[in-house]
């Protein structure tokens, strides 16, 4: 499940960047709203999965509330989930 969480973190980060770097400009500058809808749904789904997996894995691995808070805050920031993947998840798999 740790490997799945790592992939989810990467996908959530990519969807965040696509949402704000691609689909939001298309929606507001070019008047094309469809990509924003689909990318927004995907990002929302991946965000929920990321948070749910963070809660479950924090409990299973006894990581503590501080690390869960770091995961949550990272999910709100661009590039944050990439940081989580590199700093916490990649070493946990090694």
Secondary structure, 3 states (H helix, E strand, C coil): CHHHHHHHHHHHHHHHHHHHHHHHHHHHHCCCCHHHHHHHHHHHHHHHHHHHHHHHHHHHHCCCHHHHHHHHHHHHCCCHHHHHHHHHHHHHHC
